Amino acid sequence: MEQDRSAESETQQPLGLACNDRLGHTLPKRDKVEALMKRCQIGVGGRHALDNAHDIMAECYGILGTLMLAVERLHAETLALRAMYEEADAESDALRGA
């Protein structure tokens, strides 16, 4: 399932996402997110209001998905680092004879 998500996100790069070998797509650029937030705050009106609202919702969906994947990756890395730390701490204690 993770491969399916990464395959999708590789073909779609909303808001000029930067790529990183280690984490894949990184977080969207702050100025792009703030511009989208401003569009959401202002809302839409006029002749093409429904189309504009749909475009904003689609962009939000993409950003939320990107952020969710980044949080999941960071959480997994945190767990891995915690395990490495605990292992190193146990080895250190063993070497000190604690």
Secondary structure, DSSP 4 states (H G I P E B T S, - for coil): -HHHHHHHHHH--TT---EETTTEE-PPPHHHHHHHHHHHHH---STTHHHHHHHHHHHHHHHHHHHHHHHHHHHHHHHHHHHHHHHHHHHHHHHHT-
